[in-house]
Amino acid sequence: MIFEHEIPGSSRLYFGKSAKIKRQIEQKCAMLLEEKGYSEIVTPLFSYHQHSTFDDASLLIRVNDSENSQVTLRADSTVDVVRIVTKRLSRSENKKKWFYIQPIFSYPTSETYQIGAEIIDGSLHESASCALELLNGLEINCNFQFANIAIAHILVENYGFDLEDIKAIRLEKILNSKYEWIKDLVNISEISDLNDLSLFPNDIKEQLELLKSAALEIGHKDALVSPLFYAPMRYYNSLVFRAFEGERLYVTGGIYNVNGISGSGFAIYTDAVIAKKMQRD
């Protein structure tokens, strides 16, 4: 039995104080992003292209258009933003920096609000420093973690590791390897752990050097590094980052490639920021 006051599980309801905090967060971020030269975009709720984003297509909520072609509710904003601004708006809007404030949806009834930004041909430093500036403006203190997706792919392609083991962080299987340096790779957690890379083969060493440079360039006092962290989105192919406090995730982002278009971006999880501010108050 469904009562009149019930709402679907994992959907969102804001009222009173939480609604006010949400509006203040979005207004503050929008103002800061506009000052930094970003233009706002609101993408359609429905999309033809979300299936190219996720390894697990069961996350998508599917419907059909008037021609009976399958469309899905927006489960990720990056792919649609990049497609629209490079394929549809490129002639009328010659801009590289865009931001959005909108929710994403996943099966069965999950609703997640985000404040995101995309930079066509952008660097990791541009997106990570912008995300950090927004978090500082929202008075959110957290850990900032960097990873390099390329390392996981090198382990799979050149050394025979199983990508699913890396995704699921199955350390027992990963450490059960003939390569002596894998334990040192697993134990890397801070920038100082990257000072001596002589233990690693050249292909791994090269990617660890990129990871170290990215973390040092941002200069966050609590910067962490995690060489084996694997971001779930298909379009990430190199350096990525996330900001968190305990189990609460505030930001994810990184360098990506969407149908040959390179860029960098991030998404702030609005609900996590609201929860932190409500808890603080």
N, C-alpha and C positions, 0 to 999 in steps of 0.2 A: 504494500500500500504506500502510495506517495502522497504526503501531506501537502497542503496548499503552500506552506512556507518553505518547503524544501527546494534546494537548488542542486544541479548535478555535481557529483564529486569532482574535485580538482578545478572547478570553475571558480570565478572570483566575484566577490561582493565587497564593495567599498562604501562606507557610510561614515558620516560625522568626521571624526578625527582622521581616520585612515584615508578617506576621500580627500581631505584637505592636504594631508602630507603628500599624497600621490600627485595632486595638482601642483604643489610647490616644487617637488622634485622635477617634474616634467618641465615646468616653466623655467627653472634655474638652468637645467641642462640645455634647453632650447636656446636660451639667451647666450650661454657660454659658447655653444657650438656655432651660432650665427656670428658671434664676435670673432671666431677663429676662421670664418670664411666658408662654413658649410651651408648648403642649401637644403631645405626640408623637402622630403618626399613621403607621400602616404601611398603605399602600393595596394592593389586590389586584394580583397579578402580571399578571392579564388585564384588558382594558378594552374597552368598546364604543366609546369616544369619542376614541381617539388620532388618528384620521384628520383631526380638526378642528384638530390642532396643527401639522402639517407641510405645507409646500408640496409637498415631494417624498414622496409616499406610498410610494415604493419602499423607504424606510428601515424600514417596519413589517414585523414578523414576524407572519404571519397564521395563525390556526387557527380551528376552528369549535367552538361549544358544543353541548350536547345537543340543542338545537332547530335545529341547523345554521345558526345565525346567526353571522356572522363576528365574531371577536374578535381582538385583537392583544396581543402581549406589551407590557408597559409600556415605552414609548420616551420618555416625559416624565412627570414627576410633577405638575406644576403644575395641569394641566387636571383631573385626577382628584381631587386634593386639594380644589380649589375646588368642584367639583361635589358631592363627598361631604359636605363640611362645611356647605355652604349648602343642599343639597337633602335630605340624609339625616340629618344630625346637628344641624341648626339648632334643633330643638325640645328636644332633650335636652342639647346642649352649646352654650351661648351664649358661644362664645369666638371671637375674631378672629385669634389668633396661633397658628400651628401649625408644627411642624417634622417632618421625616422623615429617616431614614437608610436608604437602600435603593438598589439598582442600577436602571439603565435598560438596555434592550436594543434594538439596531438590527440590521437585516439586513446580512450573513447571520448572524454570530455575535459581534457586538461587545457588550461588557459594560462598563458604566461605573458606578462607585459614586459616590454623591452624598450630601452633607449639605445639605439645603435647608430653607428657611423661607418661609412665605406669610403675609401680613398682609392680611386682608380690609379694604378701604377704607384701606389703608396708604399712606404717602407714600414717595417715593424716599429721603428722608433716613432714615426708619426702617429700611428694608431695607439701604441702602448702609452706614450707620453700624454696623449689627449685623454685616454681613459683614466689615467692616474690623476690628471688635473681635475677631471669631473668628480672623481671620488673624493679628492681633497676638498673640492668646493661643497660637496655634500657632507663633509666632516665624517667620512668613513675611513677608519684606519684598518688596514688589513695586510695580509701577506701577498706578495706579488711573485708568481711562479712562472718560469720560462721553460719551454721544452722545444724539441726539434723533431718533427714528424719524420724527417728524412732518415733519422737514425734507425727507427723501427723498420723502414723499408729496406735499408741496407742490411740489417740483421736478417731479414727474410730472404732477400735476393742473393746475398753473397755468403751467408753463413748458415742458412738452413733453418732458421728459427721459425716458429709458427706465429703468424700475426695474431691469431685469436688468443694465444697465450699472452702476448704483449698487451693486447686490448684489455684483457681481463686481469692483468697483473698477476699471473700465475707464477710466482717467484720460484717455487720448487721446480717447475719444469724449465724455467729460464736458466736457473743456476745449474741445472743438470746438463752441463755443456762441456765439451772438450776444450773450450777456449778459456784459458786462465784469466784473461782480462775481463770476462763478463761480470765477475763478482765486483770488480772495481767500478764498472759501469753502473751496476745496480746501486752501489753505495754512494754515488754522487748525489749530493743534495744542496750544496752551497757553492758559491762562486769560487771560493778558495780551493774546493776540491778539483777545480779545473786548471790549477797552476802547473801541474806536471802531467802532460798528456803522452809522455813517451811510451807508456805501457800499451797504447792502443794502436791498431793498424791504421794506415794512412787515411782510408776512407772514413772511418769512425772519427779519427782525430780531426779531420777537416771540419766535420759537422759540429764537433764539440767546441772547436775554436769559434765558429759562428755563434753558437749558443752563449759562450762566454762573452763575446763582444756585445751581443744584444743586451745581456743582463747588465753589463758594466755601463753601457751607454745610457740606460734609463736611470741608473743611479738610485734605485729604491733601497732604503736602508734595510728592509727585510726581504730582499730578493732571494728567491730560492731557484734551484735548477733541478729539473727532473728529466733526464735524457730518454727515459722509456715511457713517459706519459704520452698517450695517444688520443688526440681529439677525435670525436665521433663523426664529424662532418667530412664528406668525401672531398670537398674542395680545398681543405687545408693540405699543403704539401711541403711545408718548411717550418719556419719558426712560429711558435704559438705562445700565448700567455693566458693566464687567468689570475684573478684576485679573489681571495677567500679569507674567511675567518672561521676556524673550526670546520663545521659541516656546512656553513653558509657560503654559497657561491655568489659573488657580486658581479664579476665580469669574465667573459671569455673573448678571445680574439686572436688574430694572427695574420700571416701571409697566406693568400689563397690564389687559386686559378679557376675561373669559371668560364668554360668553353673558350679557352685561349686568352681570356682577359685576366691579366694579373692585377692584384690589388691587395690592400690590407684593410682590416676593420675590426670592430669590436661590438659587443652588446652588453649593456648594463641590465641586470635583472632587477627591475623596478620593485618587485614584490619583496626581494631580499633586503633592499634599502629601506622600504617601508617597515618591514619587521624589525630591523635594527633600530630605527628611530622610535617606533612604538615601544620597544623594549627599554630604550634609553629613557624615554619620558615616563 
